[in-house]
Amino acid sequence: MLTLIQNDRKFIEIEKEIMNSNKEYNAIAYDKQILDKEDILATFKEADEWRIERYLVKKDEDYIAILDYGMSSPRHQKPWLSLLAIHQKYQGLGWTYPCQVDRFKKTKQPSDVDILSVSGG
């Protein structure tokens, strides 16, 4: 079973572990493979500015992903997933859909929303 847990600054080390398991993504998005505490804190600041809600996805006792979404994208004014980062050891095991679309629709999507945009970077 997957559980969404509101992500906040007390989970910085967990978020850093998930993000740093994705070195290739970090190299593209941040111009470096390993993120530090300041990089993670900057994502919280950016999320506040863009009004993005941040969650950790927990499977049993393990944190397996980070899920960030907003209810109004800057470009299209529609709900959007701005980040879905799955820990490297859980990639390729079929967790993307349950983490992303299914959990969002069941727990967060208002009934009047029929489109969910996914950020391209």
N, C-alpha and C positions, 0 to 999 in steps of 0.2 A: 504494500500500500504506500502511496506517495502522499506526503503532507507538505503544504506550503507554510513556511514560517517567515513572518515579517523580518526582513534583513535590516539590521542596524549596525552601528559601529562596534557593538560588543562581539560581533561575528567576523571581525576583520581577518583574523588568522585563518578561519575556515574559508572565507572568500579568497584570501591570498593563495591558499592551497589549491582550490579549484582552478583559479585563473592561471596559476603557475604550472598546472599540469597541461596547459594548452599553450606551449611556447610559440608555436607557429602563429597562432592568433595574436598573441601579445606582440610578436615582431611586426605584424602588419598594423595592428591597431595602436600600439604604443611605441613602436620603434625600438623595442627591447624585449628580450625573451622572458626576463624575470621581473615581476612587479614587486615593489616594496610597499610598506605601510602608507607612505605619502600618496602613491598612485591609487591605492584603494580609497583613501580618504577623498581624493579628488573626484572619484566616481560618485561618491555620496553627495558631494557639493553639486556636481553636474546634474545628478538625479533630482535634487531639490529645485534647481533652477528650471528644469524641464518638466517638473511635476511628475516624475516617473516613480512608480511604486516598485520596491525592490523586495524580492523574496528568495529564500533558499528553499530548495526542494530536498526533502528528506525521505529516504527509503529505509524503513525500519529505523536503525540507529545511525545510519550513514547519511551525510550530506552529499548529494550527488550532483547538484546543479545550482546555478544562479539564474533567476528569471526576473527580468526587469521589463515593466510595461507601463505605458501611459494611456490614458483614456482619450487623448487628443494629440495626434502627431503634429509636429510643426508644419509639415508640408501639406498633409491632406485632411487634417482635423478629424481623424478617425482613430479608433483604438489601435495600438501598435505594440509589438514586442521589440524592444530596443536591444535586448540581449538575452540569449539563451546559451549559457556556457555549461556544458556537461563535463564533469571530471573525466579525465582521460581514461581511467580504469573502467568507467561505465559506458564509454562510447562504443557503438556497434552492437549494443545489446537490446536495442529497441525501446529506449527510454525517451527519445526525442518527442514523439507524439504525445505520450502521456504527460510529459513535463510541460509541454507547450499548449497545444490546442485544447485537449480534453480537460485539463485542470483549469485552464483559464475560463472556458465556457461554463464549467460546472460551478465555479466558485466566484468569479468576478464579473463576467460579462453581463451587462444589463440586457434585459429582454428585448429592448428596442435596437440593439446593435447586431447587425448581420454581417459585418465585414471586420476582419482583423488584419491589419497591415503588419508586415514583418520588415524591420529595418534592414537595409542592405549594407550597413557599415557606417 
